Amino acid sequence: MILLPLLSLPLAFTPPITDLSPRKVPSTQHDDPTVTLTNCEYPITLTGKYDGSFNQDLYLGVPYAQPPIGSKRFRTPEPYVYTEDLQVTEHAPACLQVPNTTADGIYGMSEDLVVYIHGGSFIEGTASIYNASWLVARSQEIDKPVITVVANFRLGVIGFGYGSGFAENNAANLALRDNIAALRWVGEHIEAFGGDPQKVTVLGGSLGAVAISLLYLNPEFDLFRSAIMSSGAQNSPPMGPTDSTWEDSYQRLLEITNCTLPDHAETAFECLRCLPAEVLLEAQFALQADPRWSTSFIFAPSIDGDLIPKSPFELLEEGRFAKIPFIAGNVKDEGTYFTSPQVNSSSLFAVLNAIEPVDPAEMLLEKLVKVYTDNPALGSPFDTANETFGLDPRFKQSAAIFGDVAFQGPRRHFLRSASRYGLEDIWTYQFEQISPDRPAYLGVSHATDVPYFFGRARPGVGDPHYLQFNYTEEDHELSNAIMDYWINFIYYTDPNSPSGKPLPEWPRYDSSDSGRNMLKLKYGDIGVITDDYREENMDVIYRNYRQFNYKRDVNVDLL
């Protein structure tokens, strides 16, 4: 059975308290919390639930948009129309690994708030697996309480479709439009929960970071005042025009679903719109399993001529983006998680070609492997000397290339563009803490920082989604430091606090040779390093961005 919930938000608010530490109090001893939404046709009461273990009020599965089903599938989100009071005490179901138009949870009580956009490679994820209670508890503990909102949105073929049908029907990038709709809901209703719509920070990891960074491409965007982006930037996914970049996979989608020449719908795309949800999802899975596209980004953001008017790389180069303060960072070994342990000398180029919409020129690939050599001491996981973990040395080579092409290079380009066009309030970091329960060959791998900034990296807690449980007190201390930086940024638009427990100073980033400041996040070794590692290597990527990041419908030559 496939459930299609509303697009929803989980809201969690913290009631005023004197004891700021999490505590066990039976929920029966505390009235269920309520708020009244007044920006509706008539007042609407939402009834949440009290979490006695954290002394927090939770509002779960709050709808912000109409269900994107039936005739509303593949259409821009429509605001939810409240017609009656609602009980919002349970997380919304995780959607067809496609969408969920609920703001699935709200945690905390404060004027300052953070909206979390989850990750999931554009095809999976849901708000309910990102429990913000420890983050809110930490904000209480340091006397800087925050509200946390976690948003659900459409995914996969429904949220990130590519192909001529999606272009003709303005149905590309619907996940991004859901993110915008959620932020508009926050702006309209968050005052009912004690929040200030002028004090919104967005936080995202992986897909979430990419989504946030793409919202920056509207120079007039004003639905948040600051952003924290972990492991993702505008050019992280290879991207091309909606109508042509993955047209072959779109035509295959029509074939699988018998929508090529439909006899029960006006057009092939209307046929897709009318399909049972489970049929559409099975077709998506079939495309993902097809060797032609199994490692490709056939469901991802695209250049739709509207939200993303043209190449993000070019828009950044031209300064056409919102000048909103941000933090952008990476983990040390971004590429290891995405690199097959079976990669070898004969498959290295094939892996790179499968990821990109257009095969990069052979000459460019040869140049790339000259700067990213197969010397294990220079590969990823970095700083592991000649250790190969029993794998072919090309694993470390391939992981280094992928990590820089998809994550490190795009982050650095965003920062340098922002600095060049006068945005001064920008910071960057590299997370270098080895997480528990991960194979050694992964190093400090993609998304392992997420449990730290949600406060779950502590003994006896752990994170079941990331299958990491055996955290130590050292992890706990580092997690607290990261949360303190984040909370400071939410409060002051600066990760450095003017008061309270001192943290190592985190200097701003600028693109001058002396200003490329980066904070290393590692237990016992938080400090400033220079963001210039592998400069020559990434320069090859910058100078050939067309080949590494797009367009199928133009001729590209080595620059």
N, C-alpha and C positions, 0 to 999 in steps of 0.2 A: 504494500500500500504506500502511495506517495502522498505526502501532505503538502498542500500549498498554503502556507499561512500568509497573513498580511505582512506587508513590509513594516517592521516594527523596531522599536528601540528598547533595550533594557535600561531603565533608569534606576540609579541607586543614590539615595540621599541619606545623609547622616543627620539625625536629630541633634539639637543642642544637648551637650552632656558635660559633666565635670570630670568624669574619669575617662580619659582619652584612649585608653588601651582596650583592645578587643576583650570581651568578657562573655561568659556563658550566662545567659538569662533566658529562661523558657519564654517562648513567644506568647504563651497564654497570659503572661503577666504584663503584656504591653498591647495597647489597642492597635488595630490595624491602621496604618497611616492613610490619610486621604489628602488629595489636592483638588482644587477646582480650576478648571480651564475656563477662562473668561473670554478669550478671543475666539469664541464660537458663536453660532446663532443664538444659543442660550447657554447658561453655565452648565458645564459637564463635570461630574465628580469622578475621579479615578481613585480606586481603592487598591493600595498595594499590600505589602506584607512586611512585618518587622522581622529582621534577622537578629535574634538575641545573641548569637555568638560574636557579632561585631558591633552590636548596638547601632544598627543602620536600618533605615527605611528603604525598601526596594520596590521599584515599580517595573514590572517585567512584561514584555510583550505589548508595549504601548504602540498602537498603530499610528504611522505617520502618512501612509498612502493607501490608496485603494488596492485590493488584491489584483495583481497583474495576470489575471486569468481570463479565459474566454476571449471576448473581443478586445480586452485590454492587454492581452499578450503582445509583446513587441511594440508597445506604445510607451510614450513618456509617462512618468508617474503622475497620478492625479491625487491631490490632497485628500486625506481621509475626512469624511464628513461624519462628525460625531452626532448621533441622534439619541443616545441614551447614556446613562452612567455606566462605567465599565469596571469590572474586577480585573486588575492586571497583576496577578500573583504568580504566573508561570511563564517561563521562557516560551517564546513561539517556537514551533517545530522548525527544523533546520532547512526547510525548503528543498525542493527538487534538485538540490545542489545545482541550483539555479537560484531563485531569489527568496526573499523573505522581507516583505516590506513592513517590518516592525522595527521600532527603535527598541531593540530587544531588552535593554535594561538601563536603569538609572540608579546610580549609587552616590550617596553623599549629600551634604547640604552646605552651600556656600554661594557667594556671588561668582566665584571663579569656577570655571568648568572645563573639562576636557572631553572631546568626542573622539572615540576610538573607531578607526576603520580597519577591519581585520584583514589578514592575509589569506593565502590559499591558492596561489598560482592561477588566479582568474577562473578557477573551476570548482572550488570547494571552500568550506569554511562557514562558520556561523557565530553569532555574537555570544551564544550561551557558553562556549568553551573558554571565553576570556572573562574570568571572574575578577572584577575590579575591587573586591572587598578589602584585600590587603593594601592596595594602593590608597584607597580612601582612608583606611585605618592609619596608615603612615602619615597621611596629611593631617589627620586629627592629632596624632601624637606630637607632631612638630608645630601644632597650633596654626596650621595653614590649610584648613579643610577645603576640599574640592568636591564638586559634583562630577561624576563620571557617567557618560552616556556611551553606550556601545550599539552601533547600528548594523542591521542586516540589510542586504541589498542583493539584486539579481546577479547571477553568475553564469558561466559557461555560455552555451548557445543562446540563452535568453538574455543574458546581460552583456555579452561581449561578442556578438555575432560579426562575422566577416562575410563578404560576398555581395554580388550585385543586388540581390533581393533586399538585403539589409540597407544598402545605400539608397535604393529607390524608395524605400518606405521609412526613411529616417529612423531606422531601428538600431543603429550602431551606438556603442558606448552608453547603453541604458543603465549599466551599473553606476557610471559616473553621474548620470542624471538622478539616480536614486540617492547617491551621496549628497548631491545638492539639495534634493527634496528633504532629506533628513536634517541638514543644516538649517534649512528654512523653517522646518518645524521647531527646531531648537530656538531659533531667533524669535519665533512667534509665541511660544508657550513656556519657555524655560523660567520666566519670571514667576510663574505659578509655583515653581519648586524652590524659589529663593535665588535663582541664578540671574546673572546679568548677561543679556545677549551681546553686549559689547566686550565681554571678557571670555570669549571662546577660544580655546586652543584645540587644534586637531592633532591626533597622534595616530600613526599608522606604521605597520611593519610589512615589508615585502609588497604584495599587491596593494595593501593599504597605503604604503608610502608612495608607490607609483601613482595611485589614484589622487592622493593629495597633491603631489607635484604637478599632475596634469591640470588640476584646478587652477594652479598658478598661471597657466597659459592665457587666462582671461585677465588682461591688465587691470580691469575694473572690479575684480572679484573682491567681495567685502564681507563674506559670511563667517570669517574667523579672523582673529587678530594676530595669531602666531601658529606655528606648526612644528611638530617633531616627526621626522621621517627616518625610519630605520630600514636599511637594506632595500632601497628602491628610489629611483628618480625617473624623470621624464623619458629618458632613452633606454631604460632597463629592458623592456620588451622590444624585440625587433618590430617595427611598425611601418605600415604602408597604407595606401588609400583603401577605404572600405570596399569599394566596388571591384577591385582587381587583384589585390594582393594574394588572397587565398581563394580565388574563384574556383579552383579545381576541387577543393574540399567542400565548398558550398554546393557545387553541382552533384558531388557524391552524396551530400546530405539529402538533396532532393530525390536522388535515386533510391537511397535506403528507405526513405519514408513514402515512396510511391507518389511523390508530389511533382515529378518532372512534367507530366501531362495529366493534371488532376481532372477527374470528371465530376467532382463534387464541390469545386471551388473555382472562383473566377481566375485566380492566378496561382502560380506555384507557391508564392509567399503566403497567400491567404490559406492555402492548404496547410502549410506549416503552422499558421496561427490557430487552425482548428483542430490540430492533432491532439489526441489524449496526451497528457503530460508524460506518462510513462513511455509512450512510443517515441516522443521527442528526446527524452533522456537516454533511452536505449540507442538511438541513432547517434547521439553525442558520444556515448561510450564506444560505439563501433568506430567512429572517426578517430578517437583517441587511441584505439588499439591498432589502427591501420599503420603498418610500417612507414608509409609515406609521410605520415604526420605525427607519429607517436612522440617525437621530441620537439615538435613545432608549436608555435604560439598561434594556433588557428582560432582560438577563443581568447581575445585580448583587445586592448584599446587599439583604435585605428584612426587614421586621418579622415575625418568625416566632413571636413569643410566647415564645421560649425564649432563644436566644443574644442576640437583640435583642427584648426584651419589648415595647417600645413606641418611640415617636419618640425617636431619639438626642438631638434638641434638648431635649426635655422631660427626659430622664434627666440630661443635663448640668445643666439648670436646677435640678433637684432634688438635685444632688450625688450621684447614684447611679452612681458610677464608681470604679475602683481609684485609690488615691492613690499612684501609682508615678511617680518622677521621669522627666521626658522633655525632649527637644528637639523642637520643631516648627518647620518653616520652609517658605518658598516661594521660587520664582524670581520675578523682577520682573514678567514678562509671562506669567502662567500661561495666559491665555485665547487668545493668538494662534494657537497650534498647533491649537486646536479650532474656530477660526472660519474659515469659507469666505472666500477672497479675493473671491468673487463677491457677498458680502452687500451689500445696498443698502437704501434707505429702505423699499421695499415688502416686503422679506423679513425685516427685523429681528425683528418680532414673531413671525413664523412660525417662525423659528429657535428662539426662546425657548420657544414653545409645544410644539415637537416634543421638546424636551429634557425638559420636565416631565410627570409622569404626569397632572396636571390642568392645563388651560390657566389660567395666572394671569389674574385679572380685568383687563379692559381698563383700568379706572381705575388699577390698580396699575402696569401696564406704562407707562401715560402718566406716572405719577409717577416711575417708574424712569428714563425717558429725559429727565426734567427735571433729575435730579441727575447722570446720566451723559449729558452733552450730546454732540452730534455735532461739537463743537469739536475739531479734530485735536490741538490742543496739550494737551488733557486726556485723550486716549485712549491706548490701548496698541498698540504699544510706548510706554511712558511716557518722558517727558523727550526726546522727539524733535521737539518744537516743532510746527510746522504741516506737517511732512512727511507725505504720505499714501502714498508709495511707489507712486504711480500707481493707487491703489485708491480706491473710494468712501470718503468720511470715515466712513461707518457701520461700516466694518471696524474702525477703532480704537475706536469707540464700543461695538460688539458685543463685541470682545475684552476691553475693560475690564469690561463687565458680566459676561461669562462667567467671567473670571478671579476676580472678587470673589465671585460667587454660589457657585462650585464649589470655590474653593481658599482665597483670602485670608480671606473671611468665616468659613468653618467653622474654620480654624486659630485665628483671633482669638477666636472664641466658646469653643473648647476651652480656650485659655489663660486667658481671663477667668473661666470657670467653675472651672477648677482653682485659680486664685488665690483666688477668692471662698470656696472650701471648704477653704482651709488648706494646699494643696500649695505648698510654697515652692521646691522644687528643680525649676524649670522655666525653660527658655531658649528664645528664638526667634531666627530669622535670616531675612535676605533675600539670595538669591544674585543678584548683579548683573553678573557677568562675561559679556561677549559671547563666545559660542563660535564657533569657525571653521566654515566650510562650511555656514552657515545663511543663507537669504535675509534681507535686512535687515528686511523687514516683520515678521518673527517676533520681533525684539528678543531679550531674554533669555528664551527660550521653555521650555515645560514639559519637565522631565527633563534639561535640558542640564547640570545639576549632577551627575548620576550619575557620568559618567566622572571627575569631579574627586574624588569621595570613594572611588572605586575605584582611583585613582592612574594612570589611563590618559590623563589630559590632560597629555601630555608629548610633546616632539618625537620622531618616529620610532616612536611607539606608536599613539596614537589609539584610537578605538572603532568597530569595523566595524558593530556593531549600531545605533549612533546616526549612522553615516555621518559621523563627525567625525574628521579625521585631521591637519589642519595646525595642531596646537597649537604654542605657543611656549614659551620658557623662563619667560615670565611666567605662563602657564597652569600650568606645572609647579610654580612656587613657590606659587601659590595652592592647587593641589591638595595639596601637602605640608602647608600650613597647615590646610586643612580636615581632612585625615586626622589630623593631630596633635590637633585639637580632638576629633574622634570617638574616637580612641584614649584620650585623657585621660578622656573621659566613660565609656568602657568600663571603664577602670581605677578611676576615683575617683567615679563618678556626678557628675562635675563637669567641664565642658570645659576648665577652667583647671587647669593643672598646678602642684603645689606645688614641683616641681623640673624641671630640664631647660631646653631652649631656650625663652625667654619668648615668649609670644604676646600680642597685644593682649588686655587684660582683657575678658571677656565677662560682664557683670553679669546676675544673675537677672532674670526678668520678674515683675512683679506688676501688679495691675489698677489701682493708684492712678495718678493723673494724672502723678506724677513717677517711676513705676516701670515704665513700658511700654517697657522697654529691648529693643532689637533689634540684632543684630550684622549689619552690612552686610558681605558677602563679595565683595570685588572686589580684584583685584591692585593693590597700592600704596595701597589706600584701605579697609583693614579697620578698622572703627570702629563706635561705637555711634550709632544713630539712634533716633527715637521711633516706636513702632508705633501711629501715630494717623492715617496718611494715609487719605484718602477716608472719614473717619469718618462724615460726614453721609450719604454714599452707602450705606455698608454698614449704617447704621442702618435704612434702608428695608428692607433684606433681613432684619435681625434681627426687626423688628417685624411682619413678614409671613411668618415662616418656614413656616407651614403652606402657603402658596401656592407658595413656592419649593421646598419639600422634601417634600411629600407629598399627603396621603391622598386617594385617589380615593373612598373610601366615606363621607366625612363632608362636610357643608356647611361651607365656609369663607367667612368674611367678612373684609373688611379690618379689621385690628386698630387 
